[in-house]
């Protein structure tokens, strides 16, 4: 008979409460995952990447707006008003 000794990870662990929203998200993906722990890890990593991407896009948008505000970027406000008026009229 062969006995295996599983060693605990040296990395810190976190507790996650499986509330109804998380339970729903897990149920939707659990068939495609090897384990619930692995799925939670994968979802956390993907969520972190999405948040990093959102922060980068926000920083780019703020930089663009600052460029408009300080005159570095030419922006046609009259054209914007026309587009907005057309959208309001067709809505």
N, C-alpha and C positions, 0 to 999 in steps of 0.2 A: 504494500500500500504506500502510495506517495503522498506526503503531506506538503502542502504549500503554505508558506507564511507570507501573508499580505502585509506589506509595510505601509503605514500611514504616510500621506504626503507631508513634506516639510513646509508646504505653502499654507498660509493662513486660510481658514474657511470662513464662510459667512452663512448666516441663517436667512432664509427667505420664507416669508409667510405666503402660502398658496391661497390667496384670496380669490373670489369668484372671477375676477378679470384675468389673473394669471392662470387659473385653472382652465379657463376657456382657451387662452392662447396655447397652453401646453397640450390640451386635448386635440387642438387643431393640427398639431405638428408631431405628436408623440409617435405616430405610426412610422415616421420617417427618421426617428432618432434611435440610437442604440440604448440610451438610458435617459431618464428624466434629468438627472444631474448634468449630463452632457448637453442636453437640449437647453437647459437653463443657462449654462455657460455660453453656448453658441448664440443664444438670443441676447445675452448681455453684451457679448463682443460686437454683434451686429448693431445693437442699439447704441453702443459707444461710438461706433464708426458713423452711424447716422447723425448723432449729435455733433460729432466733430465736423462733419460735412456741413451741417446747418450753421454752426458757428463760423465756419469759413465763408459761407455764402452771405451771412449777415455782415461780416467784416468787409467783404467786397462791396456789398450794397451801400454800406455806410461810407466807404471810401469814394464810391461813385457819386453819392449824394453830396459829399463834401467837395468833390471836384466841381460839381454844378454850382454849389453855393459860393465857392471862391473864384468862379470864373475860369477854371482850368478846362472845363468840359462845356462845349457849346450845346445848349439845350433849347429846343424850340417850344416854348410854353404856349404860343398861339396854336401850333399844330396839336398839342396835347389838349387844349380847350376844345378844339374842333372834334377831335376823336371822342372826347368825353361827352360832348353835346350829342353827337351821332348815336352813341351807345345809349344815352338816356332817352333819346327820342324813339329808338327802335325797341326799347324794353317795355 
